[in-house]
Amino acid sequence: MLYLLPQVKKMEEKGGIFVLDPSCIYWREENEEMLLIAVEKLKEVLSAGWRYARISKNEKIEKGIEIKWNSLKIKGDEEYLLDISKERISIEAKTIKGAYYGIQTLIQIIEQKGYIIPCLKINDYPTYKVRGIHYDISQPAMVPKLKELYTLIDLISHFKINHLQLYMEHTFSYRNHPLIGYNASPLTAEDILKLDSYAKARGVELVPAIPSLGHMSDILCHYPYLSEDLGKGEYKDKSIFNPHPRERGWLEWLFGKGGLEQAWTISPSHPQAYSFIESLYSEILPLFSSNLFNVCCDEAVDLGKGQTYNLVQEKGEGRVRFEHLLKLREIAKKYGKRIMAWADIFLPYHHSKQFYKEFLSKIPKDIILLNWDYSREGSRFKYNKELKEAGLEYYVCPSTWSWGTFFPFTQLSFDNILGFARSGLENKASGFLNTQWADGAVSFFENSWYGILCGADISWNTEYEGKELPERFSVCFFKDKSEEVGKATVLLGETAETMNKWGVLPARLFFSSLEEIKDIYKIKIEEAEKVIENCKESLNIVKKVKIKENYKKEVLKYYEFASQIQIHLAKKVLFLIKNKLNKENISLLLKEVIDLRQRFEELWLEKYKKGELDTMVLPAFDHIINYYKTRKNQI
């Protein structure tokens, strides 16, 4: 069996084999950095003695591997033709990017079949032109080390993802606003320039995503006079719930208390609002070579409740939102950027039932809208048709389902991704942007590779519908021919989703006191016992499987942690349901949480900068540790 990820569009078995005896990799066109990067990666899976060279246009090739681009036979920019015959291998493409992707497929074939590979003819091309990831490094600050971002780019480019957005609230270091992110280990201008160059050389477009309406508390906490509530929770419209200080924001969220943060939304009516926004844009936008820029503008739930109250009463909220978007567009244009925005700036989402449909036809056609929906049933897929009929370019934006949980909900993510991709294909979406949110910062990115590559697979080949994904994920990502890691991934995802069905996000279940969860009627003994059984099976697989690549071995440490913490959660609810909250069991829970806190901190610091670990995440662990200590002493 040959597994490929993403699955190719067309593959014909020709019969016979090609033996990869040392020879030469050839091309005739001008040297390209992207080609040299791909060829070096190809050499890593070939035997010693292989070399590469550029040859003259008239030289005849009878063996080895020939790579062509600028081919008139190939129509698509990212399309390629991979032909493996008994005598030689050829990769033909219209562009260097198509050739690059052809080499990635050849690498996967060699990794599985070794130096004797089957003769095949593959014609491959993507369903979606843009296949991206939106990576949240801000909620709270959980900024990967630079070398980890390089690894991320290497991997996503191998799996034919061509667009990476970095979502930065306060995780960029502004020279002219040094207070923003001063304690968040932000990325610097130098970091962005290095990342942009590295990504571009591997066919990945690096795109900034900066909140420019709602979600601005990490910025506006230093400039509260610009915010809708003046940073004090002061509203003229009392219908909005009382917000809490930003420094308590994610702790309150992890404790399940929800609530809006103070200084959440910038006020479009403030005379300095747009000069302030431009002061941010002027620093960060020139660092990115892409002409795209996500201004976000999502979840502005308190817009018109405070400083902008009179303006909204005069013009209507839809008009204020529309004019705000146009002003952002004009500022971004100064820096050569084309903006995109989350579609809930006009469409009804969970926080607002308002549908400002009349403005869809007025939106300039150079603005890209991002329609997001993370549900299985796809209640907002229907807006794809609205956006198409308005003549707007838009992307579909599903999710890896990684927030508020220690392991992503893999099946929910799969269903969401496939359903949204199908709807987008039917309604002419031009792009696919898979969102990796980190609300609460307790889910490590390393556990999200299944969802990331599910998006890569389905956005490249929607028609294949993600069949055999666990097996292909095992073999193509982990190089695990036993296919066991795929099984462990699915089991961990199923257990996480089972706990979510109990009515509380797993992270909140972990950080809640026993009193706070004692009335959750959805918890069932047999389900909790099954969680323990499945996690133990996953843990056994992870510990036994033999993985060669260092990074993939490291990923399994995060799987191991997710297994252990989900077992702990199931124990916690079983002690509660079975009324076994004696001193011995409380002591056990306490010891496990102390150990889990230590391991969580170790895993964070291995791959991430310190960020807000000490201020926004570890205090949540300390809170539940102190609770168990108190509870133990009361018995």
C-alpha positions, 0 to 999 in steps of 0.5 A, a space after each residue: 500500500 502506498 500512502 500519500 498526504 495530501 492524496 494525489 488527484 490522479 495516479 496510474 500504476 504502470 507496472 515494473 520498478 525503478 531502482 534508485 541506484 546512485 545517479 544524478 538529478 538534472 534540470 535545464 532552467 536557471 537555478 532557483 532557491 526553492 528548487 535547491 532546497 527541495 533537491 537537498 531534501 530529496 538527497 536526504 532520502 536517496 542513497 549516498 552517491 546521488 548528485 545534482 547538476 544543471 545541464 544544457 538544453 540540448 543534453 539528452 538524459 537517459 537515466 536519473 531524475 529530471 526536473 522541468 518547469 516552464 512546461 507548456 504542457 502543464 496548466 496549473 501553477 501548482 500542478 505537476 506531472 511525476 512519471 516514474 519509468 523503468 529507466 528514469 524519473 521525470 517531474 514536469 511543471 509549469 512553475 518552480 512551485 509545481 516542481 517543488 510539490 512534485 519533489 515532495 511527493 517523490 520523497 514520500 514514495 521513496 520514504 515508504 518504498 525504499 530504493 526500489 519504487 513502483 513505476 507510476 504516473 501521477 498528475 496532481 494539482 490542488 482544489 484550493 489555490 490558497 491552503 493556509 493555517 491561521 496560527 494564534 500565538 497570542 491568547 495568551 502569549 505562547 510564542 514558539 522559539 524561532 527554530 520551531 517556526 522554521 520546523 513548522 514552515 519546513 513541514 507545512 511546505 512539504 505537505 503543500 500548505 502555501 499560506 501561514 498567518 501569524 495572529 499577533 495581538 501583543 506578540 510583536 515587539 513594536 519599537 514605538 510602543 514598547 509597552 505592548 507585549 513587554 512581558 510576552 516574549 514577542 517576535 521582533 522585526 528581525 524575527 519576522 524578516 528571517 521567517 518571511 525569507 525562510 517561508 518564501 523560499 519554501 513556497 509559503 506566504 507569511 501573512 500578518 494578522 493583527 486585531 483592528 477592532 475587537 480582541 484588542 485588550 492586550 494592546 489597548 490596556 496600555 491606551 485605555 482612552 482609545 477603547 470603547 469602555 475607556 478600559 474601565 468597563 464603562 458603557 452607556 448601553 448597560 446590556 453588555 456584561 461587566 468586563 474584567 481586567 485584562 490581567 485576569 483575562 485568561 485565568 477567568 476564562 480557564 476557570 470557566 467564568 468567561 466574561 469580556 476583557 476591559 479595553 476589548 474594542 477600539 472606538 472608531 469615534 475617537 479622534 486618535 483611533 486611526 492614527 494609532 492603528 496606522 502607527 502599528 501598521 507602519 511598523 509591522 506591515 513593511 516586514 512582510 513580503 506578502 501583499 495580504 494582511 488580515 485586519 481581523 475585526 472579529 467579535 467586536 461585541 461591545 461596539 456602540 456600547 461606549 464611546 461609539 454609542 452616539 455615532 452608532 445611534 446616528 449612523 447605525 452599527 452596520 454603517 460604522 463597521 463598514 466605514 471602519 473597514 474602508 479606513 483600514 483598507 486605505 491605511 493598509 494600501 499605503 503599505 502595499 497591502 490588500 486586506 482581509 477580515 473575518 466575515 463576522 464584521 457583517 455576518 451574524 455569528 454566535 455573539 451577534 444576530 445582526 446581519 448587515 447584508 446590505 453592506 455586502 454589495 458595497 464592500 470593495 472587491 479587493 477585500 477578502 472576507 474570511 467566513 469562519 465556522 467551527 461546528 460539525 453541522 455547519 450552521 454558517 456554511 450557508 453564508 458562502 452562498 451569500 458571499 459568492 452572490 455578492 461577488 466577493 472573494 472569500 476563504 472558508 475557515 474551519 478549525 483544528 479544534 484545539 482550544 480549551 482542551 489538552 488534545 484537539 477534538 480530531 473527529 469534530 475537526 475532520 467533520 468541520 474541515 471536510 464539510 466547510 471545504 465541500 461548501 466552499 468548493 460548491 460556492 467558489 471560495 478562493 481559499 481555505 484557512 485552517 484556524 489553530 486557536 490557542 485560547 487558554 494556552 493549554 493545548 500545545 501546537 505539537 498535538 495539532 498536527 493531525 488537524 493541520 494535515 487534515 486541512 492540508 489533505 482536504 484543501 489539496 484534494 477535497 474530492 478524496 474526502 480525507 479517506 484513510 487519514 489516520 493511516 496516511 498521517 501515521 505513515 507520512 508524518 511520523 514515518 510509522 509504518 505500523 500505523 499505530 500513532 494514527 490510532 493513538 491520535 484518534 483515540 486521544 481526540 475521541 476522549 477529549 471530545 467525550 469529555 467536552 460532551 460532559 458540558 465543560 471544556 476539558 481545560 475548565 474541567 481540570 481547573 475547576 473545583 470539585 464543588 464547581 463540577 458536582 452538578 454536571 449531570 452529563 458525566 457518565 461513569 462508563 464514559 469516564 472509565 472508557 476515557 481512562 482505557 483509551 488514554 492508557 492504550 494511547 500511552 502504551 502505543 506512544 511509549 512503544 512505537 519506534 520513530 526515527 526523526 527527532 522532531 517527531 519523537 518530541 511530538 510524542 512527548 506532548 501526546 504522552 502528556 495529553 494522555 496523562 492529563 486526560 487520565 487524571 481528569 477522568 479519575 477526578 470525575 470518577 472520584 466525584 461520581 462514586 463519592 470516593 473523595 477521601 483523603 487518600 484520593 484527594 492526596 492522589 489528585 494533588 500529587 498528580 496535579 503537581 507533577 502535571 504542572 511541572 511537566 507542562 512547564 517543561 514541555 512549554 519551555 522546550 519549544 516556546 518562549 516564556 511568554 505569559 506562562 508565569 502570569 496567565 497559565 501556571 497560576 491556574 495550575 497553582 489555583 487548583 493545587 491550592 484548592 486540593 491542599 485546602 480540601 485535603 486539610 479539611 478532611 
